[in-house]
Amino acid sequence: MPWCAMDPVSALEEPLKKVLGPATAKVMAEHLGLHTVGDLLHHYPRRYEERGQLTHLADLPLDEHATVVAQVADARLHTFASAKAPRGKGQRLEVTITDGSGQLKLVFFGNGVHKPHKELLPGTRALFAGKVSVFNRRLQLAHPAYELLRGEDSSETVDTWAGALIPLYPATAKLESWKIAKAVQTVLPSAQEAVDPLPGALRTGRGLVSLPEALLKIHRPHTKADIEDARARLKWDEAFVLQVALARRRHADSQLPAVARRPKQDGLLTAFDAKLPFTLTEGQQKVSGEIFGDLATEHPMHRLLQGEVGSGKTMVALRAMLAVVDAGGQAAMLAPTEVLAQQHHRSITEMMGELAEGGMLGGAENSTKVVLLTGSMGAAARRQALLDLVTGEAGLVIGTHALIEDKVQFHDLGLVVVDEQHRFGVEQRDALRGKGKQPPHLLVMTATPIPRTVAMTVFGDLDTSVLDQLPAGRSPIASHVVPAADKPHFLARAWERVREEVSNGHQAYVVCPRIGDEDDDPKKPRKKASSEDGAGADAEKRPPLAVLEVADQLAGGPLQGLRVEVLHGRMAPEDKDAVMRRFAAGETHVLVATTVIEVGVNVPNATAMVIMDADRFGVSQLHQLRGRVGRGSAAGLCLLVTEMPEASPARQRLTSVASTLDGFELSRIDLEQRREGDVLGQAQSGARTSLRMLAVIDDEEIIAEAREEATAVVAADPDLTHLPGLRTALQALLDEEREQYLEKG
């Protein structure tokens, strides 16, 4: 969507087919998603070519681009035989030019000779631009670009053409950059009609050019300073309009009513804290204080809780849930997978002990009931869980998407905790929030650390709490890349290390990117990679390694004699739960699994992890997986197995992961590699992005300042009554899908 504000009759709303013709407009719509004049004006150049300053022929630099103004002294067309033209029909045009300081030869070959042969006649004056090369010990330009100089305006043409910064646009095979540039030139006068969304005081105070001027300078810069002026202004447009949208969301949320939830003195939370066998970290205490402060207000909390793998987010969330139960409400935790929901339910009930046995014999005085609700539960268990929720018997519920179904009703839902929020659609989170009598408080958790800029941009409507301190007892994790193709003996050593960990009484994970069952395509056989024939190419061609195959190979090979089990998403829920119980109990030595173990799984005795085809996982995912080991007193070991060559980007990415345990640093690396994604839409990564100029990693200062400005503007004028340009820009930014995204959070 264009970022300009537009009147109903504005030329910027004009369909491109009326301006450029139906054929060009169709290609632009199909291949670039451009439909209106405004869309095209906001299709910015990705970079600029410089033709270079005018150079005297006597001073030409070798192997550099140069621009000269000269006169044709001689032009000769040669015919010759070649492999492509064996009968002597090959053509070469040699043109000699002079500027008084020296001479230079121009060469054109093949089909490229026809136009210059007609135009570059002796006596013709022109500008020539190209890369200076040497042939037969003489300087030359091969196939140079040129512009004929005619009449009295030739001196102006020289200055303009020679010093021009040529815009290169994001293009496609069907639509070259120069065609886009020509189309932009046609619509550029309409830029004068762009209504400025920035408040005048903001624009003046920050020394920003107007929007029409920025559009002119970005497409037709005369100097590099023009480009910088335009980019600075257009970055502010993107940052400010986006932050205004988020500020309005925060403002609207602050106006909603909610029930204040204050834990009672000597209640459930106090009893739980007294049971803890450890002391909360300073970070956990600080973040808990922030959350309790929000819960005590009569407006819904909207808080993002993020932190390092293993920093104790679940403990903080549980204490918040217990505080709400203390205050007479109910709390729900939404987990993305059944494995994680079961793991949370198991660990929470174990931590609470008799406090989780409300209504049961042996239950403590302040106890409540903790229920699990998943889609695969039996009818009787499901019926009982639903009854416990609607009557209020259950204060805590942990579940998957099953919590969202219409049949699920709560007695008094006071807090919703969403774990690993990036795995849930907007509608799913919204459906659960809608089950309270009044809007419940919301705590969003993510185990993937997020750079501050991303948090401000993607989660700008949430208050943010960060846990960056690991609890006592967590052990360091050593990470190493295992180049299986370059050094196959390294992989053999990896399995030896697994056996050593098991012999020391510990356990190990082996993670594979694929399950490997009847759903796999039998027509795609594995091609074995080897160091002789190039690991990188083969690794790309062969299917990713599979759990079922690897488990069989290990059990019958390097890990023979150890108890090896598999875990993946297509197993029956009761089978998955049984496997996890055996592994947690230490009955299984090695668990070969998919990424179902990525988050939330807590087995302190597991000390080693081998990730097969590690290059097929993202940076954040690798960091999450690695966090499953080193959770006890023994040090952790993570081995990243790859067949990618050392110089490949995939291998370099693995090296980055192995070099640091700092999740915030890794998230920056991840973001730089993947781009920001559509920060407003549901696609949080990939090539599709609503940001054209703004880079959330590089433009942290602009984003922070735009957030402050937006907050002040919305506080003074929530409906933007006095800022019609900004209001219209928001309408352009927030199409129907994104408006729903912001409304639902």
Summary of the structure (lengths in Angstrom):
residues: 745
radius of gyration: 32.5
end to end distance: 20.8
largest distance: 107.5
contacts: 2470
relative contact order: 0.10
helix: 43%
strand: 19%
